[in-house]
């Protein structure tokens, strides 16, 4: 049978989603000014409402920020945001309260470069379905800077240890390993000859379909750093599988798809909504764009398809009219002149097994 679709394009590999990143922050007030007012994100209203931690929602993704000494990702975090002009207005509006921090932003042709008050770098893009999928708010990739000569080994590690889909890219920005970690989501490890800061403890979290085999492979190499619970474990070092040399370090929080938080709905607000410019029903933001599975490849007449589906064959014969008559609801007959009540007794029904296999007949027939 002819196949008009690219089935491989829908493959995710074993890593099915990048959900959250984690950094520590020393001041929730400053973080709120940057992440909520400036970037337009939403504080999770349900979990960690106190001052010891804050979870910030970005579409279907999050950044977790427990209180502590600031942690900084080595590279940059990509963000898809729906409105560049609105973003620039918001960032301009928080300049004063963030004046004594590392906060800064600059507009580029492709993205807006933003540094948080403690130095984490963001590239904020307009929605681009071809590149980032059907989202207008979210985290499509995280890019790390890694030592020269490590990209190939890093890709092999993710492919062999976690079952991820990987590829190597070479362009003017240098050699990079791309690791698929969800629908239109990637971890990118780009080689550089510059000095790379020491790892400070920040982490990322991914979901995997096969939870046990990667754990067993990591355990055999003594790479597991935490047996968190039945649905989660952690590791840090990405190593050369031939020599054992550490190629890069970033803590991975690995969760099974049976984890209670898997696919948890996240609240996202409309950052343009204010009490002075209020639209009824406009508080919430929908972070996805319309999606479609494309034109149907099904035959208009299934029985004329090259391989007629079994269900079409089963449904094709004319119904058994005699059977239909036998399955009709039966009502009590009333004798002429009877003074009995005209209320009807319970109808006669078929068993669930018969009902599932037979056509229904309306009681009004």
Buried (B, 14 or more C-beta within 10 A) or exposed (E): EEEEEEEEEEEBBBBBBBBBBBBBBEBBEBBBBBBBBBBBBBBBEEEBEEEEBBBBBBBBBBBBBBBEEBBBBBBBBBBBBBBBEEBBEBBEEBEEBBEEBBBBBEEEEEBBBBBBBBBBBBBBBBBBEEEBBBBBBBBBBBBBBBBEEBBBBBBBBBBEBBBBBBEBEEEEEBBBBBBBBBBBBBBBBBBBEEEBEEBBBBBBBBBBEBBEEBBEBBEEBEBBBEEEEEBBBBBBBBBBBEEEEBBBBBBBBBBBBEBEBBEEEBEBBBBBEEEEEEEEEEEEBEBEBEEEEEEEEEBEEBEEEEEBEEEBEEEEEEEEEEEBEEBBBEEEEEEEEEEEEEEEEEEEEBEEEEEEEBEEBEEEE
